[in-house]
Amino acid sequence: MFKPNSAFAGFSVNNIEKAKEFYGTTLGLEVNLNEMGVLDIKLPGGGSAIIYPKPNHQPATFTVLNFTVSSIEDTVKELKEKGVQFESYNMPELKTDDDNIMRGNGPTIAWFTDPAGNILSVIQED
């Protein structure tokens, strides 16, 4: 039977120093660049992720990391003030409002990208 001791997520970027600045300073996560040149990130709630440099990096076309928040409006505003650019969508099944937040079609959510173009989100906790 499969019984792992732990798990972590991982994804690539094209510039590890820009990633360190974004995840550590802009998002305020605990980050550590290890001896192999891989960024170790401690995620809220006890999880972790690694971000590794990849010369031929292609940004993920899906959300690689989701952050649950108590107030999506406050979080989006705060991140915008730090220079984070949020995505806008205007499709029948995926539509964001003037604040770049999707409401009323599943969870209340807003998407943004890291400097390497990977898609991240903030999701309102109920």
Beta strands, then each sheet from edge to edge (+ up, - down):
strand 1: 9-13
strand 2: 30-33
strand 3: 39-42
strand 4: 48-53
strand 5: 63-69
strand 6: 90-91
strand 7: 94-95
strand 8: 109-113
strand 9: 119-124
sheet 1: 1+ 4+ 3- 2+
sheet 2: 5+ 9+ 8-
sheet 3: 6+ 7-
end
